[in-house]
Amino acid sequence: MELKKLDTEKRNPHSAHIDTLSTLGMAQLINEEDHLCAQAVKKVLPEIAQSIDLIYRQLSSGGRLFYAGAGTSGRLGVLDAAECPPTYGVDPGLVVALIAGGDQAFIKAVEGAEDNRMLGEEDLKAHGFCASDALVGIAASGRTPYVIGAMDYARSLGAPVMALVCCHDSELSRHADVTMAPVPGPEVITGSSRMKSGTCQKLVLNMLSTCVMIKLGKVYGNLMVDVKASNEKLFHRAISIVCSAAECDEKTAEDALSQCDWHCKTAIVMLLMGLNAADARAALARNAGHIADTLAEAQ
């Protein structure tokens, strides 16, 4: 393996003397390099949009979204998956993140796990991965055997497979239906792909899960109307969401929420359409949980 040929392993001439800079100089240099991340993501928006549509197609038909990665890439997948249930009220099993070495690898590296190609396939099998699901393989270097093993198994079943890499002409791209390859250039610290590459991956993962959830009706306007009120902050957020969407005061919002188990969507439809909780739920069900479609139905 010739690491030096990988985009993620090349030396960055702009940071060649970072060890001689002042503290502020170091921070400024890193900040300047970070600006390249959004530009890199912008160049692959068509591939990101294509991936979003593929994932939405699977999830809207009862499938699940899987992420597979190792090291930083795997941890970013875990982070994105973990945020979906509280933010959008989805079942924890809807977005599943697999990391080489298992859950313990999120905190401490499991040596050699990422080099085991069969382990990726075995992890998917353990979760009952099938053709109705979708897989995003994440690897900054674009060559991780664990991820390739998972991708090959998913493709063998006929499931859509996407790659998220940070280098050109990657090995992963040859095992994917769609490749998202934001390339931000060499890292400030050579080979430290947790930096710009990790930032690019986080930006793309944010887009994938957020846009899919919007298309699934989990957002009304720009409000997270399926948020789970599981702590004090989120109880107040739920009230604020209903106030904004239904243009009502806090007391009215809280009363409506208390009648529908603190489900924002139901409360909003209750208030905007003058329905009780049961009828509001039924109206939402007829429209696959989309508030805008539910309101349009009544016009």
N, C-alpha and C positions, 0 to 999 in steps of 0.2 A: 504494500500500500504506500503510495507516494503522497503523504499528507500535504506537502508544500504546494501541490497542484490544486488543492481544494481552496475555494474562495474564503472559507472560514479559517484557514490556517496560514494565509499569506501575511507577511509583515506590513504594517501600516507606516509609511514614511512620515506621516504627520505626527506620529507619537514616538518616533525613534528615540527622542531624548526626554520623554515624559518624566523620567526619574530625576531630571535636573531642574524641573520646574518648581515654582512656588506652589503652595496648596491651592491658591486661587487659580493659578495657571493650569494645574492639572484638571480642576473642575471645569474650567472654561473649555479646554480641549475636548474633554469627554462630552460636554454639552454640544459643542459644535458637531462632533461626529454623530451624536444622537439625532440631530436634525435630518440626517440622511435616511433614517428609518422610515419616516412617513412618505418620503419621496419614493423609496424602494417599494413600499406597499402600493402606492398609487399606480405604479407601472403594471401591477398584476391584478387590478380590480376586475377585469373581465373574467379571469380564471376564478377569482374569489366568488363572483356572482354566479358563475356556473356551478361551483361547489355548493353554494347556498341552495340553489334550486334542486340539485340532486338530493341533498340532505332533507330538504323540506318534503320532497316527493316521498321519500321513505318514511319519515316521521308522520306525515299526514295519513299514511296508510297503515299505521300501527307499528312501524319499525322503530329502531333505536339508533342513536349516534354513538359511535365508539371512537376514542382517540387511542393511539398506541405510540409510545415514545420511550426514550431512555434518558437518564440524567436530567438536565435542565428541560429538554424538550418534553420528557414524560411528566415532569413536575408542573409545567405550564398547562398541559392537558388536564391533569388532576385538578388544578386550580380552577380552570374554566368549568369543568364538569361539576365541581362542588358548589359553584355559585349559582347554578341553574335552578335547583329546587327552592331556595329561599327567595330568589329574585323573581322567578316566574311561576312558582307554585306547581312545578312539574314533579312527577315521581322521581325519586333518586335513581331509578333504573333507566330513565329515558336517555340520559347522557352518561356514558360509562368511560372512564379513563383507565387505561392499562399502562403500567410502568414496568419496565424490565426489572425483575427482582422483587416484584410485589409491593404491597403498601409500605413496607419498611424502607424501601428505596427512596421514598419521598423525603425522608430525613437524613438517611445515611446511604452512601453509595454501596451497591451490592456488586462486588468485583466480578467481571466476566459475564454478567447477566445479559448485557446488551449484545454480546457476541454470539449468543445462542439463538440461532434462527428458528429452531423448532419450538422454543419457548413462546415465541409470539403466536404461533398457531395454537399451541396448547392453551394459552391464556384465553384466546377467543373461544375455543371449544368449551372451556370451563364455564363461560358465560352464555353458552347456547347461541352463539352468533349464527345468523342465518341470512338467506338471500334478501330478506326484507329490511335488513339493517344497512347502515352505511359506516364506512371506516375512513378516518383521516390518519395517515401515518405521518408522524412529526419527527424530523431529524434535521438539525441545522446543517450537518455535513452531507446529508443526503445519501448516506451509505450504511446506516446501522442495521446489522443482520436481524436483530430482534424485530425491528419494524418491517423489514422486507418479508420475513416469515409470516407475520400477521397479514400483510397486504396480499401475499400470494394465496394464502388460505381464503381470505375474503373474496378474492376474484374467482377462485375455483368454484365458489358457491353461486357466483353471479351477482354479488352485491357490488354497488358502486364504491370505488376506492379512490381516494384523493391523497396527494402528497403535499406536505408543507415543508419546504426546504429553504435554505438560504445560500444556495450556490447554483451555478449554471450547470446544465447537462449532468444532472445527478443520477446515480444508480436508482434511487427511489422513483424517479420520473419514468423509468422503464417498467415499472411495476404498477403504475397508476393510470386511471382513466383521465384524471385531471391533475395537473401539477401547479401549485401556487409557489412561486419562487421569488420572493422579495430578496434582493441581494444588496445589502447595505455597504458592502466593501469590507476590507480587512478590519479586524477588531483593534481597539486601542491597545489592549494587551494581547499579544499574538496568541490566537487559538482559544481565547476566552469567550466562547460563543454564548455565554450567559448574558453578554453585554448587548451589542447591537442586534445580533441574530435573535437573541431571546426577546428583545423588545419588538422586533418585527413579528415574531411568532405570536406574541401576546396581542399585538394589534390585529392580526389576522383572526386569531381565535375569538377575540371580542366581536369581530364582524360576523363570523360564522354563526356563533350561538345567538347573538342579538338579533340578527336579521331573520334567522329561522324562527325564533320565538315571536317576532313581530308578525311574520307570515302565518304563524299558528294562532294568532289572535290574542297573544299574551300582553299586547301593548295597545292602548287607546290614546291617540294623539302621540304624546311622548311619555305617557304615564304607565308604570309597571302595574297594571290592574289585576294581576294574579299573584302579587306579592303575598307571602305568608306572614301574618302578624304573629311572630313567634317570640318577640321580646318587646320591651317598652318602647324602644326607638321605632320598631316596625309598626306597633299599634298606632303611634302618632303619625307615622308615614301613611298608614292606611286611611286615617281620618283626613289627612291633607290631600291625598289622592282623590277621595270621594268629593271633598269640598271643591277641588279644582274642576273635576269632570262634570259634576252636577250643579256647580255654581250655587252651593248652599253653605250654611254656616256649620260650625263644628258640631253643635248639638244635633242638628238634623242628620249630619253624616254619621255620627256615632250611634244614633237611634236606629238608622237603617242598617248599619253594620251589625249591630247586636241582634237584629232579626234574621240575619243570614250567615251566622257563624263567621263573621268578619271576612267575608269574601267580597272584595272591592267591586268586582264586575257585577255581581248580583245587586249590590247596594246601588250602584250607579244606574243600572237599568230600572230598578225599582223607582228611584227618584225621578229619572227623566221620562219614564213612561207611565208613572202613577200605578204601578203594579205591586202586588204583595210578593213576598220572597219566592213562593212556589211558582207563581206565574212568571216571574223574572227569570228563574232558573230554566223553566221550560222554553222560554223565548230564546235564551242564550243557546240552549241545546239544539234548537232548530237551526241555528246559524253557526254551528261549530265553535261557539264561544266567542265569536267576533261581535264586539259591541256595535261598531259602525253598521254592520249588516243587520243586526237586530233592530236598531233604531230605524234603518231604512225600510225594514219590513212593515213597520207600523204606519208609514207615510202613504 
